[in-house]
């Protein structure tokens, strides 16, 4: 796998690039054009200033070609493969396969919190990978989602209150090397918070004597 960098123009002095991971330049062109065709708004620009919003519109007719490739480097996402193996060994699941990691911008790994009888799910642990451009590395954010079901309306007489609770770590740039320690800490901390919620709301949530 390689990473191909397309330079697609300089509107009003802003250079615009597309980075695509593929096996060849031809495949990179095909992937880029498929994505462009599916997105009317291809990307948002974020500024650390008073600019509220800025985004790039790609016309339906716009296409890239191999002549726009300005850089080609070996793919640097081996860290995602290492994370994939580590997290699956810890009981986390990924929606795709190993090959899908090369094209997923922000892969997500999930571990279900099952009821004692195994008949339902009360929550999830999740690990999200995100490439941090300012440090040039992937970081990993850990969170938990409790009471993931809902949709009822009390106003329509459809039962009790349905709500979702999310816990998320606030660490900066958890790297893969740090993830084993971070994950163990947060799984334990989140379960303590989940148990506290269960005690506060015994009609919903995880059983008090659950051994998850």
Rosetta constraint file for C-alpha pairs under 8 A:
AtomPair CA 1 CA 21 HARMONIC 6.63 0.50
AtomPair CA 1 CA 22 HARMONIC 5.51 0.50
AtomPair CA 1 CA 23 HARMONIC 4.72 0.50
AtomPair CA 1 CA 24 HARMONIC 7.72 0.50
AtomPair CA 1 CA 74 HARMONIC 6.50 0.50
AtomPair CA 1 CA 75 HARMONIC 5.54 0.50
AtomPair CA 2 CA 21 HARMONIC 5.58 0.50
AtomPair CA 2 CA 22 HARMONIC 5.62 0.50
AtomPair CA 2 CA 23 HARMONIC 6.01 0.50
AtomPair CA 2 CA 24 HARMONIC 7.26 0.50
AtomPair CA 2 CA 72 HARMONIC 6.74 0.50
AtomPair CA 2 CA 73 HARMONIC 5.62 0.50
AtomPair CA 2 CA 74 HARMONIC 4.43 0.50
AtomPair CA 2 CA 75 HARMONIC 4.42 0.50
AtomPair CA 3 CA 19 HARMONIC 6.53 0.50
AtomPair CA 3 CA 20 HARMONIC 5.56 0.50
AtomPair CA 3 CA 21 HARMONIC 4.40 0.50
AtomPair CA 3 CA 22 HARMONIC 6.48 0.50
AtomPair CA 3 CA 72 HARMONIC 5.73 0.50
AtomPair CA 3 CA 73 HARMONIC 5.28 0.50
AtomPair CA 3 CA 74 HARMONIC 6.06 0.50
AtomPair CA 3 CA 75 HARMONIC 5.16 0.50
AtomPair CA 4 CA 19 HARMONIC 5.62 0.50
AtomPair CA 4 CA 20 HARMONIC 5.24 0.50
AtomPair CA 4 CA 21 HARMONIC 6.25 0.50
AtomPair CA 4 CA 22 HARMONIC 7.47 0.50
AtomPair CA 4 CA 25 HARMONIC 7.11 0.50
AtomPair CA 4 CA 28 HARMONIC 6.79 0.50
AtomPair CA 4 CA 69 HARMONIC 6.51 0.50
AtomPair CA 4 CA 70 HARMONIC 7.79 0.50
AtomPair CA 4 CA 71 HARMONIC 5.95 0.50
AtomPair CA 4 CA 72 HARMONIC 4.72 0.50
AtomPair CA 4 CA 73 HARMONIC 6.75 0.50
AtomPair CA 5 CA 17 HARMONIC 6.53 0.50
AtomPair CA 5 CA 18 HARMONIC 5.67 0.50
AtomPair CA 5 CA 19 HARMONIC 4.52 0.50
AtomPair CA 5 CA 20 HARMONIC 6.54 0.50
AtomPair CA 5 CA 69 HARMONIC 5.52 0.50
AtomPair CA 5 CA 70 HARMONIC 5.83 0.50
AtomPair CA 5 CA 71 HARMONIC 5.10 0.50
AtomPair CA 5 CA 72 HARMONIC 6.38 0.50
AtomPair CA 6 CA 17 HARMONIC 5.35 0.50
AtomPair CA 6 CA 18 HARMONIC 4.95 0.50
AtomPair CA 6 CA 19 HARMONIC 6.28 0.50
AtomPair CA 6 CA 64 HARMONIC 7.74 0.50
AtomPair CA 6 CA 68 HARMONIC 5.14 0.50
AtomPair CA 6 CA 69 HARMONIC 4.36 0.50
AtomPair CA 6 CA 70 HARMONIC 5.92 0.50
AtomPair CA 6 CA 71 HARMONIC 7.41 0.50
AtomPair CA 7 CA 15 HARMONIC 7.41 0.50
AtomPair CA 7 CA 16 HARMONIC 5.98 0.50
AtomPair CA 7 CA 17 HARMONIC 4.57 0.50
AtomPair CA 7 CA 18 HARMONIC 6.61 0.50
AtomPair CA 7 CA 68 HARMONIC 5.43 0.50
AtomPair CA 7 CA 69 HARMONIC 6.36 0.50
AtomPair CA 7 CA 70 HARMONIC 6.37 0.50
AtomPair CA 8 CA 15 HARMONIC 7.84 0.50
AtomPair CA 8 CA 16 HARMONIC 5.73 0.50
AtomPair CA 8 CA 17 HARMONIC 5.93 0.50
AtomPair CA 8 CA 18 HARMONIC 7.43 0.50
AtomPair CA 8 CA 64 HARMONIC 7.23 0.50
AtomPair CA 8 CA 68 HARMONIC 6.40 0.50
AtomPair CA 9 CA 15 HARMONIC 6.08 0.50
AtomPair CA 9 CA 16 HARMONIC 5.71 0.50
AtomPair CA 9 CA 17 HARMONIC 7.81 0.50
AtomPair CA 10 CA 14 HARMONIC 5.03 0.50
AtomPair CA 10 CA 15 HARMONIC 4.40 0.50
AtomPair CA 10 CA 16 HARMONIC 6.12 0.50
AtomPair CA 11 CA 15 HARMONIC 6.93 0.50
AtomPair CA 11 CA 16 HARMONIC 7.83 0.50
AtomPair CA 18 CA 32 HARMONIC 7.87 0.50
AtomPair CA 20 CA 28 HARMONIC 5.86 0.50
AtomPair CA 20 CA 31 HARMONIC 7.46 0.50
AtomPair CA 20 CA 32 HARMONIC 6.80 0.50
AtomPair CA 21 CA 28 HARMONIC 6.65 0.50
AtomPair CA 21 CA 75 HARMONIC 6.88 0.50
AtomPair CA 21 CA 102 HARMONIC 6.51 0.50
AtomPair CA 21 CA 103 HARMONIC 6.53 0.50
AtomPair CA 22 CA 27 HARMONIC 5.92 0.50
AtomPair CA 22 CA 28 HARMONIC 5.22 0.50
AtomPair CA 22 CA 31 HARMONIC 7.99 0.50
AtomPair CA 23 CA 27 HARMONIC 6.46 0.50
AtomPair CA 23 CA 28 HARMONIC 7.45 0.50
AtomPair CA 24 CA 28 HARMONIC 6.19 0.50
AtomPair CA 25 CA 29 HARMONIC 6.23 0.50
AtomPair CA 25 CA 66 HARMONIC 6.56 0.50
AtomPair CA 26 CA 30 HARMONIC 6.33 0.50
AtomPair CA 26 CA 66 HARMONIC 7.19 0.50
AtomPair CA 27 CA 31 HARMONIC 6.12 0.50
AtomPair CA 28 CA 32 HARMONIC 6.07 0.50
AtomPair CA 29 CA 33 HARMONIC 6.12 0.50
AtomPair CA 29 CA 64 HARMONIC 6.36 0.50
AtomPair CA 29 CA 65 HARMONIC 5.86 0.50
AtomPair CA 29 CA 66 HARMONIC 6.55 0.50
AtomPair CA 30 CA 34 HARMONIC 6.14 0.50
AtomPair CA 31 CA 35 HARMONIC 6.30 0.50
AtomPair CA 32 CA 36 HARMONIC 6.17 0.50
AtomPair CA 32 CA 64 HARMONIC 7.15 0.50
AtomPair CA 33 CA 37 HARMONIC 6.04 0.50
AtomPair CA 33 CA 63 HARMONIC 5.61 0.50
AtomPair CA 33 CA 64 HARMONIC 6.38 0.50
AtomPair CA 34 CA 38 HARMONIC 6.45 0.50
AtomPair CA 35 CA 39 HARMONIC 6.33 0.50
AtomPair CA 36 CA 40 HARMONIC 7.39 0.50
AtomPair CA 36 CA 42 HARMONIC 6.67 0.50
AtomPair CA 36 CA 58 HARMONIC 6.94 0.50
AtomPair CA 36 CA 60 HARMONIC 7.63 0.50
AtomPair CA 36 CA 62 HARMONIC 7.57 0.50
AtomPair CA 36 CA 63 HARMONIC 7.38 0.50
AtomPair CA 37 CA 60 HARMONIC 6.00 0.50
AtomPair CA 37 CA 61 HARMONIC 7.96 0.50
AtomPair CA 39 CA 58 HARMONIC 7.58 0.50
AtomPair CA 40 CA 57 HARMONIC 6.09 0.50
AtomPair CA 40 CA 58 HARMONIC 5.83 0.50
AtomPair CA 40 CA 59 HARMONIC 6.87 0.50
AtomPair CA 40 CA 60 HARMONIC 7.14 0.50
AtomPair CA 41 CA 55 HARMONIC 7.15 0.50
AtomPair CA 41 CA 56 HARMONIC 6.04 0.50
AtomPair CA 41 CA 57 HARMONIC 4.67 0.50
AtomPair CA 41 CA 58 HARMONIC 6.23 0.50
AtomPair CA 42 CA 55 HARMONIC 7.87 0.50
AtomPair CA 42 CA 56 HARMONIC 6.08 0.50
AtomPair CA 42 CA 57 HARMONIC 6.11 0.50
AtomPair CA 42 CA 58 HARMONIC 6.29 0.50
AtomPair CA 43 CA 55 HARMONIC 5.82 0.50
AtomPair CA 43 CA 56 HARMONIC 5.51 0.50
AtomPair CA 43 CA 57 HARMONIC 7.58 0.50
AtomPair CA 44 CA 53 HARMONIC 7.68 0.50
AtomPair CA 44 CA 54 HARMONIC 5.91 0.50
AtomPair CA 44 CA 55 HARMONIC 4.13 0.50
AtomPair CA 44 CA 56 HARMONIC 6.22 0.50
AtomPair CA 45 CA 53 HARMONIC 7.24 0.50
AtomPair CA 45 CA 54 HARMONIC 5.21 0.50
AtomPair CA 45 CA 55 HARMONIC 5.46 0.50
AtomPair CA 45 CA 56 HARMONIC 7.59 0.50
AtomPair CA 46 CA 53 HARMONIC 7.00 0.50
AtomPair CA 46 CA 54 HARMONIC 6.88 0.50
AtomPair CA 47 CA 51 HARMONIC 6.57 0.50
AtomPair CA 58 CA 62 HARMONIC 6.50 0.50
AtomPair CA 64 CA 68 HARMONIC 6.65 0.50
AtomPair CA 65 CA 69 HARMONIC 7.62 0.50
AtomPair CA 77 CA 81 HARMONIC 7.17 0.50
AtomPair CA 77 CA 102 HARMONIC 6.91 0.50
AtomPair CA 78 CA 82 HARMONIC 6.46 0.50
AtomPair CA 79 CA 83 HARMONIC 6.14 0.50
AtomPair CA 79 CA 138 HARMONIC 7.51 0.50
AtomPair CA 79 CA 176 HARMONIC 7.25 0.50
AtomPair CA 80 CA 84 HARMONIC 6.00 0.50
AtomPair CA 80 CA 101 HARMONIC 6.79 0.50
AtomPair CA 80 CA 129 HARMONIC 7.94 0.50
AtomPair CA 80 CA 138 HARMONIC 7.99 0.50
AtomPair CA 81 CA 85 HARMONIC 6.42 0.50
AtomPair CA 81 CA 98 HARMONIC 6.85 0.50
AtomPair CA 81 CA 101 HARMONIC 7.25 0.50
AtomPair CA 82 CA 86 HARMONIC 6.22 0.50
AtomPair CA 83 CA 87 HARMONIC 5.93 0.50
AtomPair CA 83 CA 176 HARMONIC 6.72 0.50
AtomPair CA 84 CA 88 HARMONIC 6.05 0.50
AtomPair CA 84 CA 94 HARMONIC 7.72 0.50
AtomPair CA 84 CA 98 HARMONIC 7.56 0.50
AtomPair CA 85 CA 89 HARMONIC 6.19 0.50
AtomPair CA 86 CA 90 HARMONIC 6.53 0.50
AtomPair CA 87 CA 91 HARMONIC 6.51 0.50
AtomPair CA 87 CA 92 HARMONIC 5.28 0.50
AtomPair CA 87 CA 93 HARMONIC 7.59 0.50
AtomPair CA 87 CA 109 HARMONIC 7.35 0.50
AtomPair CA 88 CA 92 HARMONIC 4.71 0.50
AtomPair CA 88 CA 93 HARMONIC 5.85 0.50
AtomPair CA 88 CA 94 HARMONIC 7.73 0.50
AtomPair CA 91 CA 111 HARMONIC 6.12 0.50
AtomPair CA 92 CA 109 HARMONIC 5.71 0.50
AtomPair CA 92 CA 110 HARMONIC 5.00 0.50
AtomPair CA 92 CA 111 HARMONIC 4.44 0.50
AtomPair CA 92 CA 112 HARMONIC 7.94 0.50
AtomPair CA 93 CA 109 HARMONIC 5.37 0.50
AtomPair CA 93 CA 110 HARMONIC 5.17 0.50
AtomPair CA 93 CA 111 HARMONIC 6.16 0.50
AtomPair CA 94 CA 107 HARMONIC 7.81 0.50
AtomPair CA 94 CA 108 HARMONIC 6.52 0.50
AtomPair CA 94 CA 109 HARMONIC 4.90 0.50
AtomPair CA 94 CA 110 HARMONIC 6.63 0.50
AtomPair CA 95 CA 108 HARMONIC 7.84 0.50
AtomPair CA 95 CA 109 HARMONIC 7.63 0.50
AtomPair CA 96 CA 100 HARMONIC 5.71 0.50
AtomPair CA 96 CA 101 HARMONIC 7.57 0.50
AtomPair CA 97 CA 101 HARMONIC 7.04 0.50
AtomPair CA 98 CA 102 HARMONIC 7.81 0.50
AtomPair CA 99 CA 103 HARMONIC 7.86 0.50
AtomPair CA 100 CA 104 HARMONIC 6.27 0.50
AtomPair CA 101 CA 107 HARMONIC 6.88 0.50
AtomPair CA 105 CA 130 HARMONIC 7.33 0.50
AtomPair CA 105 CA 131 HARMONIC 7.89 0.50
AtomPair CA 106 CA 128 HARMONIC 6.61 0.50
AtomPair CA 106 CA 129 HARMONIC 5.28 0.50
AtomPair CA 106 CA 130 HARMONIC 5.20 0.50
AtomPair CA 106 CA 131 HARMONIC 7.54 0.50
AtomPair CA 107 CA 128 HARMONIC 6.03 0.50
AtomPair CA 107 CA 129 HARMONIC 5.55 0.50
AtomPair CA 107 CA 130 HARMONIC 7.64 0.50
AtomPair CA 108 CA 126 HARMONIC 6.86 0.50
AtomPair CA 108 CA 127 HARMONIC 5.78 0.50
AtomPair CA 108 CA 128 HARMONIC 4.54 0.50
AtomPair CA 108 CA 129 HARMONIC 6.44 0.50
AtomPair CA 109 CA 126 HARMONIC 5.58 0.50
AtomPair CA 109 CA 127 HARMONIC 5.12 0.50
AtomPair CA 109 CA 128 HARMONIC 6.42 0.50
AtomPair CA 110 CA 124 HARMONIC 6.47 0.50
AtomPair CA 110 CA 125 HARMONIC 5.72 0.50
AtomPair CA 110 CA 126 HARMONIC 4.51 0.50
AtomPair CA 110 CA 127 HARMONIC 6.55 0.50
AtomPair CA 111 CA 124 HARMONIC 5.53 0.50
AtomPair CA 111 CA 125 HARMONIC 5.12 0.50
AtomPair CA 111 CA 126 HARMONIC 6.42 0.50
AtomPair CA 112 CA 121 HARMONIC 6.49 0.50
AtomPair CA 112 CA 122 HARMONIC 7.89 0.50
AtomPair CA 112 CA 123 HARMONIC 6.13 0.50
AtomPair CA 112 CA 124 HARMONIC 4.51 0.50
AtomPair CA 112 CA 125 HARMONIC 6.47 0.50
AtomPair CA 113 CA 121 HARMONIC 5.69 0.50
AtomPair CA 113 CA 122 HARMONIC 5.83 0.50
AtomPair CA 113 CA 123 HARMONIC 5.03 0.50
AtomPair CA 113 CA 124 HARMONIC 5.37 0.50
AtomPair CA 113 CA 125 HARMONIC 7.38 0.50
AtomPair CA 113 CA 212 HARMONIC 6.85 0.50
AtomPair CA 114 CA 118 HARMONIC 5.58 0.50
AtomPair CA 114 CA 119 HARMONIC 7.36 0.50
AtomPair CA 114 CA 120 HARMONIC 5.77 0.50
AtomPair CA 114 CA 121 HARMONIC 4.44 0.50
AtomPair CA 114 CA 122 HARMONIC 6.07 0.50
AtomPair CA 114 CA 123 HARMONIC 7.36 0.50
AtomPair CA 114 CA 212 HARMONIC 7.55 0.50
AtomPair CA 115 CA 119 HARMONIC 6.34 0.50
AtomPair CA 115 CA 120 HARMONIC 5.46 0.50
AtomPair CA 115 CA 121 HARMONIC 5.84 0.50
AtomPair CA 115 CA 122 HARMONIC 6.49 0.50
AtomPair CA 115 CA 206 HARMONIC 6.74 0.50
AtomPair CA 115 CA 207 HARMONIC 7.34 0.50
AtomPair CA 115 CA 210 HARMONIC 7.48 0.50
AtomPair CA 116 CA 207 HARMONIC 7.46 0.50
AtomPair CA 116 CA 210 HARMONIC 6.10 0.50
AtomPair CA 116 CA 211 HARMONIC 7.72 0.50
AtomPair CA 122 CA 146 HARMONIC 6.14 0.50
AtomPair CA 122 CA 147 HARMONIC 5.36 0.50
AtomPair CA 122 CA 148 HARMONIC 6.74 0.50
AtomPair CA 122 CA 205 HARMONIC 6.18 0.50
AtomPair CA 122 CA 206 HARMONIC 6.21 0.50
AtomPair CA 123 CA 144 HARMONIC 7.24 0.50
AtomPair CA 123 CA 145 HARMONIC 5.33 0.50
AtomPair CA 123 CA 146 HARMONIC 4.25 0.50
AtomPair CA 123 CA 147 HARMONIC 5.60 0.50
AtomPair CA 123 CA 148 HARMONIC 5.91 0.50
AtomPair CA 124 CA 144 HARMONIC 5.55 0.50
AtomPair CA 124 CA 145 HARMONIC 5.17 0.50
AtomPair CA 124 CA 146 HARMONIC 6.58 0.50
AtomPair CA 124 CA 148 HARMONIC 7.98 0.50
AtomPair CA 125 CA 142 HARMONIC 7.52 0.50
AtomPair CA 125 CA 143 HARMONIC 5.95 0.50
AtomPair CA 125 CA 144 HARMONIC 4.37 0.50
AtomPair CA 125 CA 145 HARMONIC 6.48 0.50
AtomPair CA 125 CA 187 HARMONIC 7.50 0.50
AtomPair CA 126 CA 142 HARMONIC 5.86 0.50
AtomPair CA 126 CA 143 HARMONIC 5.26 0.50
AtomPair CA 126 CA 144 HARMONIC 5.87 0.50
AtomPair CA 126 CA 145 HARMONIC 7.80 0.50
AtomPair CA 127 CA 140 HARMONIC 6.42 0.50
AtomPair CA 127 CA 141 HARMONIC 5.60 0.50
AtomPair CA 127 CA 142 HARMONIC 4.65 0.50
AtomPair CA 127 CA 143 HARMONIC 6.47 0.50
AtomPair CA 128 CA 140 HARMONIC 5.54 0.50
AtomPair CA 128 CA 141 HARMONIC 5.20 0.50
AtomPair CA 128 CA 142 HARMONIC 6.60 0.50
AtomPair CA 129 CA 138 HARMONIC 6.42 0.50
AtomPair CA 129 CA 139 HARMONIC 5.76 0.50
AtomPair CA 129 CA 140 HARMONIC 4.60 0.50
AtomPair CA 129 CA 141 HARMONIC 6.56 0.50
AtomPair CA 130 CA 138 HARMONIC 5.45 0.50
AtomPair CA 130 CA 139 HARMONIC 5.39 0.50
AtomPair CA 130 CA 140 HARMONIC 6.34 0.50
AtomPair CA 130 CA 141 HARMONIC 7.94 0.50
AtomPair CA 131 CA 136 HARMONIC 7.24 0.50
AtomPair CA 131 CA 137 HARMONIC 5.80 0.50
AtomPair CA 131 CA 138 HARMONIC 4.20 0.50
AtomPair CA 131 CA 139 HARMONIC 6.15 0.50
AtomPair CA 132 CA 136 HARMONIC 5.74 0.50
AtomPair CA 132 CA 137 HARMONIC 5.53 0.50
AtomPair CA 132 CA 138 HARMONIC 5.75 0.50
AtomPair CA 132 CA 139 HARMONIC 6.51 0.50
AtomPair CA 132 CA 173 HARMONIC 7.64 0.50
AtomPair CA 133 CA 137 HARMONIC 6.95 0.50
AtomPair CA 137 CA 175 HARMONIC 7.67 0.50
AtomPair CA 138 CA 173 HARMONIC 7.80 0.50
AtomPair CA 138 CA 175 HARMONIC 6.55 0.50
AtomPair CA 138 CA 176 HARMONIC 7.66 0.50
AtomPair CA 139 CA 173 HARMONIC 4.88 0.50
AtomPair CA 139 CA 174 HARMONIC 4.99 0.50
AtomPair CA 139 CA 175 HARMONIC 4.90 0.50
AtomPair CA 139 CA 176 HARMONIC 7.00 0.50
AtomPair CA 140 CA 173 HARMONIC 6.85 0.50
AtomPair CA 140 CA 174 HARMONIC 5.20 0.50
AtomPair CA 140 CA 175 HARMONIC 6.22 0.50
AtomPair CA 140 CA 176 HARMONIC 7.07 0.50
AtomPair CA 140 CA 179 HARMONIC 7.20 0.50
AtomPair CA 141 CA 168 HARMONIC 7.53 0.50
AtomPair CA 141 CA 169 HARMONIC 6.59 0.50
AtomPair CA 141 CA 171 HARMONIC 7.83 0.50
AtomPair CA 141 CA 174 HARMONIC 6.80 0.50
AtomPair CA 142 CA 168 HARMONIC 6.03 0.50
AtomPair CA 142 CA 169 HARMONIC 5.76 0.50
AtomPair CA 142 CA 183 HARMONIC 6.96 0.50
AtomPair CA 142 CA 186 HARMONIC 7.20 0.50
AtomPair CA 143 CA 166 HARMONIC 7.05 0.50
AtomPair CA 143 CA 167 HARMONIC 5.31 0.50
AtomPair CA 143 CA 168 HARMONIC 4.14 0.50
AtomPair CA 143 CA 169 HARMONIC 6.21 0.50
AtomPair CA 143 CA 186 HARMONIC 7.92 0.50
AtomPair CA 144 CA 166 HARMONIC 5.66 0.50
AtomPair CA 144 CA 167 HARMONIC 5.09 0.50
AtomPair CA 144 CA 168 HARMONIC 6.53 0.50
AtomPair CA 144 CA 190 HARMONIC 6.77 0.50
AtomPair CA 145 CA 164 HARMONIC 7.03 0.50
AtomPair CA 145 CA 165 HARMONIC 5.81 0.50
AtomPair CA 145 CA 166 HARMONIC 4.57 0.50
AtomPair CA 145 CA 167 HARMONIC 6.54 0.50
AtomPair CA 146 CA 164 HARMONIC 5.82 0.50
AtomPair CA 146 CA 165 HARMONIC 5.05 0.50
AtomPair CA 146 CA 166 HARMONIC 6.27 0.50
AtomPair CA 146 CA 194 HARMONIC 7.41 0.50
AtomPair CA 146 CA 205 HARMONIC 7.47 0.50
AtomPair CA 147 CA 162 HARMONIC 7.79 0.50
AtomPair CA 147 CA 163 HARMONIC 6.48 0.50
AtomPair CA 147 CA 164 HARMONIC 5.00 0.50
AtomPair CA 147 CA 165 HARMONIC 6.59 0.50
AtomPair CA 147 CA 205 HARMONIC 6.39 0.50
AtomPair CA 148 CA 163 HARMONIC 7.76 0.50
AtomPair CA 148 CA 164 HARMONIC 5.69 0.50
AtomPair CA 148 CA 165 HARMONIC 8.00 0.50
AtomPair CA 149 CA 162 HARMONIC 7.30 0.50
AtomPair CA 149 CA 163 HARMONIC 7.58 0.50
AtomPair CA 149 CA 164 HARMONIC 7.36 0.50
AtomPair CA 150 CA 162 HARMONIC 5.11 0.50
AtomPair CA 150 CA 163 HARMONIC 6.36 0.50
AtomPair CA 150 CA 164 HARMONIC 7.74 0.50
AtomPair CA 151 CA 162 HARMONIC 7.17 0.50
AtomPair CA 152 CA 158 HARMONIC 5.57 0.50
AtomPair CA 152 CA 159 HARMONIC 7.05 0.50
AtomPair CA 152 CA 161 HARMONIC 7.77 0.50
AtomPair CA 152 CA 162 HARMONIC 6.67 0.50
AtomPair CA 153 CA 157 HARMONIC 6.65 0.50
AtomPair CA 153 CA 158 HARMONIC 5.53 0.50
AtomPair CA 153 CA 159 HARMONIC 7.40 0.50
AtomPair CA 153 CA 161 HARMONIC 7.80 0.50
AtomPair CA 154 CA 158 HARMONIC 5.44 0.50
AtomPair CA 154 CA 159 HARMONIC 5.94 0.50
AtomPair CA 154 CA 160 HARMONIC 6.29 0.50
AtomPair CA 154 CA 161 HARMONIC 6.59 0.50
AtomPair CA 167 CA 190 HARMONIC 7.00 0.50
AtomPair CA 169 CA 186 HARMONIC 7.52 0.50
AtomPair CA 174 CA 178 HARMONIC 6.02 0.50
AtomPair CA 174 CA 179 HARMONIC 6.39 0.50
AtomPair CA 174 CA 182 HARMONIC 7.65 0.50
AtomPair CA 175 CA 179 HARMONIC 6.12 0.50
AtomPair CA 176 CA 180 HARMONIC 7.71 0.50
AtomPair CA 178 CA 182 HARMONIC 6.18 0.50
AtomPair CA 179 CA 183 HARMONIC 5.65 0.50
AtomPair CA 180 CA 184 HARMONIC 6.26 0.50
AtomPair CA 181 CA 185 HARMONIC 6.24 0.50
AtomPair CA 182 CA 186 HARMONIC 6.14 0.50
AtomPair CA 183 CA 187 HARMONIC 5.94 0.50
AtomPair CA 184 CA 188 HARMONIC 6.31 0.50
AtomPair CA 185 CA 189 HARMONIC 6.14 0.50
AtomPair CA 186 CA 190 HARMONIC 5.70 0.50
AtomPair CA 187 CA 191 HARMONIC 6.12 0.50
AtomPair CA 188 CA 192 HARMONIC 6.39 0.50
AtomPair CA 189 CA 193 HARMONIC 6.46 0.50
AtomPair CA 190 CA 194 HARMONIC 6.09 0.50
AtomPair CA 191 CA 195 HARMONIC 6.05 0.50
AtomPair CA 192 CA 196 HARMONIC 6.25 0.50
AtomPair CA 193 CA 197 HARMONIC 6.27 0.50
AtomPair CA 194 CA 198 HARMONIC 6.25 0.50
AtomPair CA 194 CA 205 HARMONIC 7.90 0.50
AtomPair CA 194 CA 206 HARMONIC 7.51 0.50
AtomPair CA 195 CA 199 HARMONIC 6.29 0.50
AtomPair CA 195 CA 206 HARMONIC 7.19 0.50
AtomPair CA 195 CA 208 HARMONIC 6.79 0.50
AtomPair CA 196 CA 200 HARMONIC 6.28 0.50
AtomPair CA 197 CA 201 HARMONIC 5.98 0.50
AtomPair CA 197 CA 205 HARMONIC 7.53 0.50
AtomPair CA 198 CA 202 HARMONIC 5.28 0.50
AtomPair CA 198 CA 203 HARMONIC 7.96 0.50
AtomPair CA 198 CA 204 HARMONIC 6.75 0.50
AtomPair CA 198 CA 205 HARMONIC 5.46 0.50
AtomPair CA 198 CA 206 HARMONIC 6.06 0.50
AtomPair CA 198 CA 207 HARMONIC 7.19 0.50
AtomPair CA 198 CA 208 HARMONIC 6.65 0.50
AtomPair CA 199 CA 208 HARMONIC 7.09 0.50
AtomPair CA 201 CA 205 HARMONIC 7.36 0.50
AtomPair CA 206 CA 210 HARMONIC 6.78 0.50
